């Protein structure tokens, strides 16, 4: 019996992967860098260190990743303050449904916890979650299962009593290694068969989870 639902954040709850990519491309153009869409697709779900390595591998060891990341985050925060964070289809509906049915809810994201709380607060849903864990609170990031193991331990449920909602390949792999059912809700990237075969179900949007849990 499922007692807990664990959410990824960027690209799953919020349409932030698209916005982040556009800001990177804007800042890159100002500095003479050209970032293709495929480059960002490969980094969905990575933590800060792995993302930095990807940039340096493709654009050289002198690439000013941390400086540009700080610029990008300032612009992103400004956008969110002015417009709110763009919620994905079905987010509010599924959260209300899950709370009504008394499921335990968690967010387990590679983003830093401060950012997670800022986003959740910006649309008034932070208090809906029983546990929140960020990528800065684990030793190893997705696809390592550590973040999901910590989440179920804090929620007090077993692997068979939880379900994970993910949009990224790294998240699917982490959930699979943790031995927890994972539901894929794709965002910008269509995943290859070797990833899709690891998922319990594939949904078009978050609201479809209701039918799966009934």
VOGU-3710 file (C-alpha; in Angstrom, 3 decimals, decimal comma):
1> xxxxxxxxxx> 0,000/0,000/0,000  1,384/3,388/-1,009  1,644/5,811/1,923  4,085/8,437/0,601  4,675/10,331/-2,639  8,101/11,873/-3,292  8,389/14,680/-5,842  11,385/15,823/-7,822  11,144/19,590/-8,438  12,676/21,232/-11,540
11> xxxxxxxxxx> 10,925/20,022/-14,668  8,495/17,905/-12,639  6,658/20,385/-10,418  7,804/23,545/-12,150  8,595/24,505/-15,745  11,980/25,822/-14,642  14,251/23,675/-16,822  13,040/25,560/-19,894  13,443/28,973/-18,246  16,895/28,112/-16,893
21> xxxxxxxxxx> 18,044/26,946/-20,327  16,837/30,180/-21,954  18,697/32,284/-19,382  21,916/30,274/-19,865  21,653/30,773/-23,626  21,054/34,498/-23,171  24,047/34,928/-20,860  26,208/32,701/-23,056  25,448/34,775/-26,157  26,552/37,909/-24,289
31> xxxxxxxxxx> 29,943/36,260/-23,647  30,372/34,610/-27,032  29,274/31,092/-26,043  26,691/29,106/-27,983  24,777/26,527/-25,939  22,714/24,010/-27,907  19,488/22,562/-26,490  20,947/19,035/-26,455  23,737/20,184/-24,146  21,209/21,077/-21,434
41> xxxxxxxxxx> 19,089/17,992/-22,056  22,023/15,815/-20,981  22,356/17,700/-17,678  18,776/17,440/-16,415  18,879/16,139/-12,840  22,604/16,718/-12,230  23,901/18,506/-9,129  26,156/21,585/-9,121  29,483/19,741/-9,304  28,479/17,421/-12,133
51> xxxxxxxxxx> 26,932/20,324/-14,053  30,103/22,372/-13,653  32,174/19,471/-14,968  29,898/19,160/-18,005  30,390/22,834/-18,857  34,155/22,612/-18,425  34,415/19,440/-20,513  32,590/21,113/-23,404  33,800/24,711/-23,077  37,208/24,426/-21,437
61> xxxxxxxxxx> 38,611/24,474/-17,926  38,580/28,282/-17,897  34,822/28,460/-18,449  33,439/30,832/-15,735  30,715/28,460/-14,603  30,187/29,655/-11,032  30,155/33,317/-12,059  27,625/32,707/-14,838  25,550/30,403/-12,646  25,274/33,177/-10,063
71> xxxxxxxxxx> 24,157/35,608/-12,787  21,627/33,108/-14,078  20,242/32,463/-10,599  19,850/36,200/-9,948  17,856/36,581/-13,161  15,812/33,491/-12,358  15,021/34,734/-8,854  14,028/38,132/-10,239  11,702/36,438/-12,727  10,115/34,264/-10,034
81> xxxxxxxxxx> 9,601/37,241/-7,704  7,915/39,184/-10,502  5,900/36,390/-12,106  5,862/33,441/-9,715  7,383/30,094/-10,555  5,582/28,429/-13,501  3,763/25,353/-12,164  3,454/22,265/-14,347  0,051/21,000/-15,445  -1,846/19,236/-12,672
91> xxxxxxxxxx> 0,457/20,259/-9,801  -2,106/21,971/-7,570  -4,753/19,378/-8,390  -2,582/16,412/-7,445  -1,238/17,992/-4,256  -4,765/18,807/-3,052  -5,863/15,260/-3,881  -2,916/13,651/-2,087  -3,387/15,764/1,041  -7,112/14,990/1,064
101> xxxxxxxxxx> -6,278/11,276/0,925  -3,680/11,748/3,710  -0,580/10,665/1,797  2,778/11,776/3,177  4,481/14,170/0,741  8,153/14,997/0,207  10,336/16,931/-2,210  13,708/15,345/-3,043  15,555/17,527/-5,539  19,145/18,041/-6,671
111> xxxxxxxxxx> 18,573/21,794/-6,246  19,811/23,428/-3,049  17,248/23,413/-0,231  17,119/27,218/-0,081  15,996/27,300/-3,717  13,407/24,560/-3,163  11,838/26,444/-0,270  11,879/29,728/-2,243  10,013/28,105/-5,137  7,482/26,293/-2,943
121> xxxxxxxxxx> 6,847/29,439/-0,899  6,396/31,541/-4,048  3,185/29,658/-4,864  2,127/28,890/-1,299  2,602/25,117/-1,163  5,629/24,622/1,107  3,507/23,648/4,107  1,837/20,887/2,090  5,031/18,834/2,317  6,031/16,700/5,283
131> xxxxxxxxxx> 9,716/16,598/4,331  12,007/18,544/1,992  15,564/17,558/1,088  17,954/19,302/-1,296  21,054/18,255/-3,168  23,221/20,173/-0,703  22,086/17,809/2,069  23,470/14,587/0,587  26,982/13,316/-0,070  26,181/11,858/-3,490
141> xxxxxxxxxx> 23,669/13,194/-5,998  21,298/11,402/-8,366  21,700/8,846/-9,934  22,951/7,754/-6,504  19,887/6,718/-4,429  21,005/8,482/-1,219  18,488/11,343/-1,465  15,529/8,983/-1,822  16,710/6,657/0,949  16,938/9,660/3,279
151> xxxxxxxxxx> 13,459/10,781/2,244  11,724/7,484/3,027  13,638/7,159/6,298  12,516/10,623/7,400  8,935/9,911/6,336  9,017/6,623/8,235  7,897/4,435/5,333  9,359/1,397/3,614  10,511/1,204/0,009  7,327/-0,620/-0,997
161> xxxxxxxxxx> 5,180/2,085/0,637  6,511/4,991/-1,434  6,314/6,157/-5,012  8,630/8,670/-6,684  7,660/11,183/-9,372  10,505/12,073/-11,747  11,149/13,684/-15,123  14,876/12,966/-15,513  16,891/9,872/-16,377  19,174/10,463/-13,391
171> xxxxxxxxxx> 16,146/10,548/-11,109  14,722/7,352/-12,596  18,057/5,587/-12,094  18,302/6,812/-8,495  14,789/5,623/-7,682  15,474/2,261/-9,304  18,676/1,812/-7,287  16,741/2,710/-4,136  14,241/-0,045/-4,897  11,297/2,380/-4,989
181> xxxxxxxxxx> 8,626/2,531/-7,681  9,142/5,514/-9,973  6,583/7,239/-12,172  7,960/9,172/-15,132  6,362/12,468/-16,186  8,610/13,638/-19,066  9,512/17,313/-19,426  11,876/18,557/-22,155  13,535/15,232/-22,908  12,139/11,999/-24,319
191> xxxxxxxxxx> 13,974/9,119/-22,697  15,404/6,020/-24,414  13,859/2,565/-23,933  16,532/1,533/-21,419  15,305/4,293/-19,077  11,595/3,857/-19,720  11,776/0,130/-18,972  12,799/1,012/-15,394  9,661/3,025/-14,623  6,487/1,759/-12,992
201> xxxxxxxxxx> 4,296/4,002/-15,143  4,695/6,892/-17,575  2,194/9,766/-17,310  1,433/12,807/-19,447  0,920/15,120/-16,471  0,826/15,058/-12,680  -2,963/14,940/-12,394  -2,973/11,496/-14,027  -1,410/10,107/-10,836  -4,878/10,118/-9,262
211> xxxx> -6,006/7,325/-11,557  -2,894/5,315/-10,749  -3,408/5,529/-6,980  -7,121/4,720/-6,953
//
